[in-house]
Amino acid sequence: EDESEEEPKLKYERLSNGVTEILQKDAASCMTVHEKFLALGTHYGKVYLLDVQGNITQKFDVSPVKINQISLDESGEHMGVCSEDGKVQVFGLYSAEEFHETFDCPIKIVAVHPHFVRSHFKQFVTGGKKLLLYERGWMNRWKPSVLHEGEGNIRNVKWRGHLIAWANNMGVKILDMISKQRITNVPRDDISLRPDMYPCSLCWKDNLTLIIGWGNSVKICSVKERHASEMRDLPNRYVEIVFQFDTEFYISGLAPLCDQLVILSYVKEISEKTEVECCARPRLDIVQPLPESCEEISSDALTVRGFQENECRDYHLEYSEGESLFYIISPRDVVVAKERDQDDHIDWLLEKKKYEEALMAAEISQKTIKKHKILDIGLAYINHLVEKGEYDLAARKCQKILGKNTELWEFEVYKFKEIGQLKAISRYLPRRDPVLKPLIYEMVLHEFLESDYEGFATLIKEWPGDLYNNTIIVQAVVDHLKKDPQNRTLLQTLAELYTYDQRYGRALEIYLTLRHKDVFQLIHKHNLFSSIKDKIVLLMDFDSEKAVDMLLDNEDKISIDRVVEELENRHELQHVYLHKLFKRDHHKGQRYHEKQISLYAEYDRPNLLPFLRDSTHCPLEKALEICQQRNFVEETVYLLSRMGNSRSALKMIMEELQDVDKAIEFAKEQDDGELWEDLILYSIDKPPFITGLLNNIGTHVDPILLIHRIKEGMEIPNLRDSLVKILQDYNLQILLREGCKKILVADSLSLLKKMHRTQMKGVLVDEENICESCLSPILPSDASKSFNVVVFHCRHMFHKECLPVSNTVSTVQFCNICSAKHRGPGSAILEMKK
């Protein structure tokens, strides 16, 4: 057998049962295949009908000598047989219809019409020295006619549709039975080969394609219709050779397989012992025809019985079109070749230990495979991987292969335990649907606890706590901690186990001891605020930012007073907490603002001044005392100014800080003339201060007051630039004033014109208007009577007689309603008479 890694395309089995019994006493000479049964001819002149398993169903004693050929029609109801002694029989298998004839020469071939069962197709051909056509005519008599003669014995014939192909010593001919014309002659290539020893093989692929194999040459011929313009005296069909190639060995038979060819080859080789040419095992090749060559797809050497004694003519290849079954016939053996199905493919993969591919093939074809089960292949794959030592891959495959089968899972876990590889399978154990027995998970955890603390901790994190008995695992961890009480991994894992067991207090203690980052998450998740009231210092030491945020977010659970009390001995932490509290709300911790002054002064001076500015509850005297003790000038200045002692504050700026810009800024903020006077007096003998004043006070104080007080002869840095700046500032002020004046005048004029246009417009008076005094309709019901109405520009209307008499000399009247509010435009009279 072929030992290569390439998978064979066909599988083989001997046709046994009745065939074995026949070939023990006789030898096969020919066979033909029908989709329903087989017909086997022997050297002793017997014809056996067999089922596809090789069981004998019927037996015919045709002749005492070799059966040369058997032919069946398409229906399988009529059979033609010829033998070496010249006998020809055509008869019905299920009817009394029969033809007998004996010739004076051996008849090598017989072929019945494919549709022999029909009355108008009662035809068959025989071949010895001539090719004779027999037709049943009037009175059921058979009439022979010669189709061809004179070129030696007829060696082979194949009838398909209306075409008959036969081979003689010279070549292959094709006859069109409709026109009774011979349409081609394909000459034999190698005339040195004896045609009786190396017979021609013929096979119709379809109604118009003939495959010819002779010697080591293969031709594929296509029958085509000739164009009408080319007819003349030629047949209306012609043959074109579409593929032609040579093979390595001599051809004993061929058959089509889709667009490929199956070729049975007779092989000779040189014996290594005797160095004499001898018969080797025949080969069955599958090739892909190409225009002038072929590509070998597969090649199998067949071990048939007695192959050492066989010749090329002793082998035959027959096939069943519908099922792609190929029968290799030799005198002592009949071998059946069939296309391999998915079960065969999987068998081959398993044989080659390609389990991954076998599993994939089984999954793809799970509806069609009959022999194999996906689970069995998968288990074999796991065992194979374990044997190779690929434990991790084997464990990973368990997830896919074992699925939800808990029994198989538990079996595999115990198997991994036996080989000391529980760690390998631990990562892949199911955790939900299905869930295994708690004992399985505990067994794995104990394995890790004995040898790998980190791996144990990982499993505890990943596995849900309900997979195993938590109490048992906790006790095991406690026992190990007795040996190594400071092991952080075990402590952390124990805390997680306590959490699963809802013993949050113990878990919290361990987390705080370890200063673990998950401590805040644990507190929030399980509402452990009552447990941390006495552990606030520990939390603050661990992470003050997170601790303060958590405490402030949960004031309702741990009060501000309780936190401040707990931090009484840790002033720096107390400051952090109160500072964040003040940032969130300036009023919540007001009772601690006095304390915060000292805390800010001690631990966070940069935020002291912002605190003093924002707080409305801190005692200013206390703050001033602390700032003066610590010589905090900026804070002291702020407090003095806030307490109203601006002069002392200004003096402190000038004397302590000696910062004229800050002093000027302070004076601007206070906007106090006396303060400016003090600033000028203090600065008058200090040239740098004078320069600062000249540059900055132009918009608050008249610079002339300062300039007049400067002593003559005093050198002032950058005096020229300062004076230029004063003049520029003054000029800018003048320009701004003039610009504003122009804008005001233009706006006033525009508004006056607008008001005038508005007041010049008419006012609509209708029945809906009322007198603002008597509240009756302003227009009389009788429009023919005369009436007087007074309408003001403010749109208030009065009957003239309802207006009070003015005591003033002026003739201008004003609206009583509007004039009560203010006397202004729009209240003058607009009299209407009729």
Secondary structure, 3 states (H helix, E strand, C coil): CCCCCCCCCEEEEECCCHHHHHHHHCCEEEEEECCCCEEEEECCCEEEEECCCCCEEEEEECCCCCEEEEEECCCCCEEEEEECCCEEEEEECCCCCEEEEECCCCCCEEEECCCCCCHHHCEEEEECCEEEEEEECHHHCEEEEEEEECCCCCCEEEEECCEEEEECCCEEEEEECCCCEEEEEEECCCCCCCCCCCCCEEEEEECCEEEEEECCEEEEEEEEECCHHHCCCCCCEEEEEEEEEECCCEEEEEEEECCEEEEEEECEEECCCCCCEEECCCEEEEEEECCCCEEEEEEEECCCCCHHHCCHHHCEEEEECCCCEEEEEECCEEEEEEECCHHHHHHHHHHCCCHHHHHHHHHHCCCCCCCCCHHHHHHHHHHHHHHHCCHHHHHHHHHHHHCCCHHHHHHHHHHHHHCCCHHHHHCCCCCCCCCCCHHHHHHHHHHHHHHCHHHHHHHHHHCCHHHCCHHHHHHHHHHHHHHCCCCHHHHHHHHHHHHHCCCHHHHHHHHHHHCCCCHHHHHHHHCCHHHCCCCHHHHHHHCHHHHHHHHHHCCCCCCHHHHHHHCCCCHHHHHHHHHHHHHHCCCCCHHHHHHHHHHHHHHCHHHHHHHHHHCCCCCHHHHHHHHHHCCCHHHHHHHHHHCCCHHHHHHHHHHHHCCHHHHHHHHHHHCCHHHHHHHHHHHCCCHHHHHHHHHHCCCCCCHHHHHHHCCCCCCCCCHHHHHHHHHHHHHHHHHHHHHHHHHHHHHHHHHHHHHHHHHCCCCCCCCCCECCCCCCECCCCCCCCCCEEEEECCCCEEEHHHCCCCCCCCCCCECHHHHHHCCCCCCEEEEEEC
